[in-house]
Amino acid sequence: KREMAELLETHALQQGEEVVSSTLGARAVELTHLLDSSFPSKSLTELEASFQSKGLAPNASLSQLTRLVREQAALAIDHFKQAELWLVLKSPAVSDGNNFGVDVQQYVAGELKEMRKAFAAMIGAPSDYHWARATGLEKVNNDASHDEDESTTTETSKETKDGKTEEKTIIKTVKKNGCVKKEKPTLPDYDAYTAALDVKHYHTMRENMVDLRNGYMKAAMLFAKNYKRLSDPRGDGGGDARGDGDG
């Protein structure tokens, strides 16, 4: 059991070292390129006009962006958890005195945790978007419907009596339950609402990607500037001396 624990610890340290040394910075660069390629430089007004031209049809491009954000947020959560575990494994035993490096570790761990919590909220991007859009369109469909619960028919019959033919007309009303007639909405505000909603979520997705990129940059900076204290908080030679943030 002890050997297994040591193997797991060694593996976690190796993974964490890779993340804090290179992955954080590399991912910041990758997300910068994704921002440029996935969110073209257009004003919100231009986007709204483009979205409104599609009417009430599903916005496939925006739906794809919500899934892009979800995937990138999931990756970020995994990387930040590995970095947090690396800090835990680098933490020394609790003792009195010489705790400055430990304080730095705790500060960085706290920053990572706060950013990771913000990333976790982005996992719901697709469901939040589709729910908001479906709720709005449901209102549109309800406003465009009316019940037809009855119909009227006219029947004519002839009757001969005493050599004379008489014509009788009978009007029948038949009630029908659950018959609903759908009509296309005529108010332009429906299309405008849908386009404006799509623009709102587009902007939110772009801001989420910016926050992810900035989170990676901040984390990479924290580790680069404080690496010596983070990897060897008591300065007893247990860490790598490549960081120069401590003077």
C-alpha positions as CSV (number, residue, x, y, z in Angstrom):
1,K,0.0,0.0,0.0
2,R,2.8,2.4,0.8
3,E,4.5,1.7,-2.5
4,M,1.3,2.3,-4.3
5,A,0.8,5.6,-2.5
6,E,4.3,6.7,-3.4
7,L,3.8,5.8,-7.0
8,L,0.6,7.8,-7.1
9,E,2.3,10.8,-5.4
10,T,5.2,10.6,-7.9
11,H,2.8,10.5,-10.8
12,A,0.7,13.4,-9.5
13,L,3.9,15.5,-9.0
14,Q,5.0,14.8,-12.5
15,Q,1.7,15.7,-14.0
16,G,1.5,18.8,-11.8
17,E,5.1,19.8,-12.7
18,E,4.2,19.6,-16.4
19,V,1.1,21.8,-15.9
20,V,2.8,24.5,-13.8
21,S,5.9,24.6,-15.9
22,S,4.5,24.6,-19.4
23,T,0.8,23.8,-19.8
24,L,-0.5,26.9,-18.2
25,G,1.4,29.2,-20.5
26,A,0.8,27.1,-23.6
27,R,-2.9,27.0,-23.0
28,A,-3.0,30.8,-22.7
29,V,-1.5,31.1,-26.1
30,E,-3.9,28.4,-27.5
31,L,-6.9,30.2,-26.1
32,T,-5.8,33.5,-27.6
33,H,-5.7,31.9,-31.1
34,L,-9.2,30.3,-30.4
35,L,-10.5,33.7,-29.5
36,D,-9.3,35.2,-32.8
37,S,-10.6,32.4,-34.9
38,S,-13.9,31.7,-33.2
39,F,-15.0,35.2,-32.4
40,P,-14.4,37.5,-35.4
41,S,-14.1,41.2,-35.0
42,K,-17.7,42.4,-35.4
43,S,-19.8,44.9,-33.5
44,L,-22.8,43.6,-31.6
45,T,-25.1,45.5,-33.9
46,E,-23.6,43.7,-37.0
47,L,-24.1,40.4,-35.2
48,E,-27.7,41.2,-34.3
49,A,-28.5,42.0,-38.0
50,S,-26.9,38.7,-39.1
51,F,-28.8,36.7,-36.5
52,Q,-32.1,38.4,-37.2
53,S,-31.9,37.5,-40.9
54,K,-32.1,33.8,-39.8
55,G,-35.5,34.4,-38.1
56,L,-36.5,31.9,-35.4
57,A,-34.5,29.0,-36.8
58,P,-31.9,27.4,-34.5
59,N,-28.6,29.3,-34.4
60,A,-26.1,26.4,-35.1
61,S,-23.0,28.6,-35.0
62,L,-23.8,30.0,-31.6
63,S,-24.8,26.6,-30.3
64,Q,-21.3,25.4,-31.3
65,L,-19.7,28.2,-29.5
66,T,-21.4,27.3,-26.2
67,R,-20.0,23.8,-26.6
68,L,-16.5,25.2,-27.3
69,V,-16.7,27.1,-24.1
70,R,-17.8,24.1,-22.2
71,E,-14.9,22.0,-23.5
72,Q,-12.3,24.6,-22.8
73,A,-13.7,25.2,-19.2
74,A,-13.6,21.4,-18.5
75,L,-9.9,21.3,-19.6
76,A,-9.1,24.4,-17.4
77,I,-10.7,22.8,-14.4
78,D,-8.7,19.6,-14.9
79,H,-5.4,21.6,-15.3
80,F,-6.1,23.8,-12.3
81,K,-6.9,20.8,-10.1
82,Q,-3.6,19.2,-11.1
83,A,-1.8,22.4,-10.2
84,E,-3.6,22.6,-6.8
85,L,-2.7,19.0,-6.0
86,W,1.0,19.8,-6.9
87,L,0.9,22.6,-4.3
88,V,-0.6,20.2,-1.7
89,L,2.1,17.6,-2.3
90,K,4.8,20.3,-2.1
91,S,3.5,21.6,1.2
92,P,5.8,20.8,4.2
93,A,4.8,19.4,7.5
94,V,3.1,21.9,9.8
95,S,5.7,23.5,12.2
96,D,6.4,26.8,13.9
97,G,8.4,29.5,12.2
98,N,9.6,30.0,8.6
99,N,6.1,29.9,7.2
100,F,6.5,32.6,4.5
101,G,6.7,30.1,1.7
102,V,3.7,28.2,3.1
103,D,1.8,31.4,3.1
104,V,2.7,32.0,-0.6
105,Q,1.5,28.4,-1.4
106,Q,-1.8,29.0,0.4
107,Y,-2.3,32.3,-1.4
108,V,-1.7,30.8,-4.9
109,A,-3.9,27.8,-4.0
110,G,-6.7,30.2,-3.0
111,E,-6.4,32.1,-6.3
112,L,-6.5,28.9,-8.3
113,K,-9.6,27.7,-6.5
114,E,-11.5,30.9,-7.1
115,M,-10.7,30.8,-10.8
116,R,-11.6,27.1,-11.0
117,K,-15.0,27.8,-9.4
118,A,-15.7,30.5,-12.0
119,F,-14.8,28.0,-14.8
120,A,-17.2,25.4,-13.3
121,A,-20.1,27.8,-13.9
122,M,-19.2,27.8,-17.6
123,I,-20.0,24.0,-18.0
124,G,-23.7,24.9,-18.2
125,A,-23.2,27.2,-21.2
126,P,-25.1,25.0,-23.7
127,S,-28.0,24.1,-21.4
128,D,-28.3,27.7,-20.2
129,Y,-28.4,29.1,-23.8
130,H,-30.9,26.5,-25.1
131,W,-33.1,26.9,-22.1
132,A,-33.3,30.6,-22.4
133,R,-34.0,30.4,-26.1
134,A,-36.6,27.6,-25.7
135,T,-38.4,29.5,-23.0
136,G,-38.7,32.6,-25.2
137,L,-39.8,30.7,-28.2
138,E,-42.4,28.8,-26.1
139,K,-43.9,32.2,-25.3
140,V,-43.9,33.0,-29.0
141,N,-45.7,29.7,-29.9
142,N,-48.3,30.2,-27.2
143,D,-49.1,33.7,-28.4
144,A,-49.5,32.4,-31.9
145,S,-52.0,29.6,-31.0
146,H,-55.7,29.6,-30.4
147,D,-58.2,26.9,-29.5
148,E,-60.9,25.7,-31.9
149,D,-63.2,23.9,-29.6
150,E,-66.4,23.8,-31.7
151,S,-67.6,23.5,-35.3
152,T,-71.0,24.0,-36.9
153,T,-72.6,21.8,-39.6
154,T,-75.8,22.3,-41.6
155,E,-78.0,19.4,-42.7
156,T,-80.9,19.6,-45.1
157,S,-83.7,16.9,-45.4
158,K,-86.9,16.6,-47.4
159,E,-90.1,15.1,-46.2
160,T,-93.3,14.4,-48.2
161,K,-96.6,14.7,-46.5
162,D,-100.1,14.7,-48.0
163,G,-98.5,15.0,-51.5
164,K,-96.4,18.0,-50.4
165,T,-92.7,18.1,-50.1
166,E,-91.3,20.1,-47.2
167,E,-87.6,20.9,-46.8
168,K,-86.1,21.0,-43.3
169,T,-82.8,22.5,-42.2
170,I,-81.0,21.3,-39.1
171,I,-78.0,23.2,-37.7
172,K,-75.6,21.1,-35.5
173,T,-72.8,22.4,-33.3
174,V,-70.1,19.9,-32.4
175,K,-67.6,20.6,-29.7
176,K,-64.0,19.5,-30.1
177,N,-61.5,19.4,-27.3
178,G,-57.7,19.8,-27.7
179,C,-57.7,21.1,-31.3
180,V,-55.2,23.8,-31.6
181,K,-54.4,25.8,-34.7
182,K,-50.9,27.2,-35.1
183,E,-50.2,30.4,-37.0
184,K,-46.9,32.1,-37.8
185,P,-46.4,35.1,-35.6
186,T,-46.7,38.4,-37.4
187,L,-45.0,40.7,-34.9
188,P,-41.4,41.6,-35.9
189,D,-40.6,41.8,-32.2
190,Y,-40.4,38.0,-32.1
191,D,-37.5,37.9,-34.5
192,A,-35.9,40.9,-32.8
193,Y,-36.1,39.3,-29.4
194,T,-34.5,36.0,-30.6
195,A,-31.7,37.9,-32.3
196,A,-31.0,40.0,-29.3
197,L,-31.0,37.0,-27.0
198,D,-28.5,35.3,-29.3
199,V,-26.3,38.4,-29.3
200,K,-26.4,38.4,-25.5
201,H,-25.2,34.8,-25.3
202,Y,-22.6,35.3,-28.0
203,H,-21.1,38.1,-25.9
204,T,-21.2,36.0,-22.8
205,M,-19.4,33.1,-24.6
206,R,-16.7,35.5,-25.8
207,E,-16.3,36.9,-22.2
208,N,-16.0,33.3,-20.9
209,M,-13.2,32.6,-23.3
210,V,-11.4,35.8,-22.3
211,D,-11.8,34.8,-18.7
212,L,-10.4,31.3,-19.4
213,R,-7.4,32.8,-21.3
214,N,-6.7,35.4,-18.6
215,G,-7.1,32.7,-15.9
216,Y,-4.3,30.6,-17.5
217,M,-2.1,33.7,-17.9
218,K,-2.6,34.7,-14.3
219,A,-1.9,31.2,-13.0
220,A,1.2,30.9,-15.2
221,M,2.5,34.2,-13.9
222,L,1.9,33.2,-10.2
223,F,3.9,30.0,-10.7
224,A,6.7,31.6,-12.7
225,K,7.2,34.5,-10.2
226,N,7.0,32.4,-7.1
227,Y,8.3,29.0,-8.2
228,K,11.1,28.7,-5.7
229,R,8.8,29.4,-2.7
230,L,6.0,27.2,-4.1
231,S,8.2,24.2,-4.8
232,D,10.5,24.6,-1.7
233,P,8.5,26.7,0.8
234,R,11.0,26.3,3.7
235,G,14.1,26.6,1.5
236,D,15.6,23.3,2.6
237,G,16.6,22.2,-0.9
238,G,13.5,20.2,-1.7
239,G,12.6,22.3,-4.8
240,D,13.9,23.5,-8.1
241,A,15.7,26.8,-8.0
242,R,14.6,27.9,-11.6
243,G,12.2,30.5,-10.3
244,D,13.6,34.0,-9.7
245,G,10.6,35.8,-8.3
246,D,11.9,35.8,-4.7
247,G,15.0,37.9,-5.5
